[in-house]
Amino acid sequence: MMDLIIKNARLRGKDGLFQIGINAGRIAEIQVKIDAPAKQEIDAEGRLVTAGFVNPHMHLDKALLGEQAKNLSATFEEAIRLTIDRKLHYSVDEICQRAQAVIDMAILAGTTAMRGFADVDPYGGLRPVEALLKLRELNRGIIDLQVVAFPQEGIVRQPGTEELLRQAMEMGADVVGGIPWYEFDEYDARAHIDTVFKIAKDFKADVHMLVDDTDDPTSRTLEIVALATIRYGYQGRVTASHSEALAAYDDYHAARVVRMVAEAGISICCNPHINLVLNGRRDKQPVRRGITRVKELLGAGINICSGQDDVNDPYYPFGRCDQLEVASFVAHTAQLTFPNEIETVFDMVTLNAARAMQLSDYGLEVGKTADLVVLDATSAAEAIRTQAVRRYVIKGGCVVAENSITRKLARDSQG
C-alpha cells in the first residue's frame, strides 16, 4: 500500500508518462505502472512533475518593508539607511508576520526549500535570527528553511558584530553569512572573510557570502573568498551571491577568477531581479544588465543557482518569491534561450540550488524525499514561458498547496 501515487506524470528528459509512488515521505517507485493500491491518488493528466523549487537566497527579515520605508533614490546607499532605521524598531513578532507572508507565497509557488537571511548587527541585534528560527520550526514539514546569520552592515566596520554572529550560531542558525565587499578597504575585507570562515569552522557550518555586489571593477572579494575557501578546506561548502563586478573585469582577469572559483568548488548564486535594478545606474548608454558572467561560469563547470533575494523591501520594490519567475529573469538577462540552456535555467532554481544548499535528499529519484511540484505544463521550457500554475505542491509526500485558475473567453459562451 502506497501513501500516494501520482499518475500520468511527465518527467524531464523522459518520453511517455509515468507513475510516482510515495511511501513514508519518500519516493518509493517510478514506473510506467505501479502495481499497488494507494491511500491517495493524483492524476497529473500528462503534466510535468519535477522536484520542488529551491530558493537559495531570500532576505526574509527585510521582506515587505517597502511600504514602510520607500527608497526614493532607488540606490543601495539609501536602502541601507532605510533598513537600519527600521531595524532599530524591529520586534520578533513583526518580523515573523512579514516573513511568514513571503514564505506562504513561496510555498504556493512550489518552493520546498529556502535559505533565509537574518541580519545580525548592533541595530537589530539578534531579533531577526530569533524570528527566522521560530519560523523554521513553525514551517517544519511544509518547507525546509535554512537560517543564515548575516552581517549586513559589515564586521570590521561594525564592532561587536563578530560576537553577535557567534551568538546567532549558538542559537541554532544553520549558515554563516558574509558581505566582505561592503567593508571600507581590502584589508578589512580580508579580515571579514577570515572571521566568517573561523566562525563557520567552529560551528561546522556552511558559508554563504554576498560578494562584489557592485559594478565597480575594483571590487575583488570573490577571488579572496576563493583562496580562503581552499585555505580553510571548505571546497563545496561555500556559496557566493551576486559577483556582478566579475562582469566589469577585463576578460583576462575575469577568466583567472573563474578558474579560481572552479578550483574552490564555490557555488555562485545570481539574483537577476535586484541586479537589473540596482546595478548600472550610473551608466549612460549602453546600460549593463548588472548580472555576473553566467555563461563563462557555466562553461567552467561551476554550480550556478538563482534566488529571489528580495520581496518589496528598500532594495527592491517588487517580487513574488516565485522561483519560476526567477528562472524567466535569468533566461532573459543571461541570454540563455537555446533548448539546452533553458533546461539549465530550470536546474538553477531546482537541482543547482539544492546542491548549493547541500540538500542531499533532494531530487526526483527513488529513495529521495518526496518534495515535488505538479506544473500545468508539459516541459521546463513551457513552464518558464507560461509561468505555469503549480497545480499541486508536495512536501514529504503530503500535499501542502494547490492552485487552479479559471479562464473564460466571452466567445466561449456565445452560441
Buried (B, 14 or more C-beta within 10 A) or exposed (E): EBBBBBBBBBBBEEEEBBBBBBBEBBBBBBEEEBEBEBEEEBEBEEBBBBBBBBBBBBBBBBBBBBEEBEBEEBBBEBBBEBBBEBBEEBEBEEBBEBBBBBBBBBBBBBBBBBBBBBBBBBBBBBBBBBBBBBBBEEBEEBBBBBBBBBBBBBBBBBEEBBEBBBBBBEEBBBBBBBBBBBBEEBEBBBBBBBBBBBBBBEBEBBBBBBBBBBBBBEBBBBBBBBBBBBEBEBEBBBBBBBBBBBBBBEEEEBBEBBEBBBBBBBBBBBBBBBBBBBBBEEEEEEEBBBBBBBBBBBEBEBBBBBBBBBBBBBBBBEBBBBBBBBBBBBBBBBEBEEEEBBBBBBBBBBBBBBBBBBBEBBBBEEEBBBBBBBBBBEBBBBBBEEBBBBBBBBBBBBBBBEBEEEEEEEEEEEE
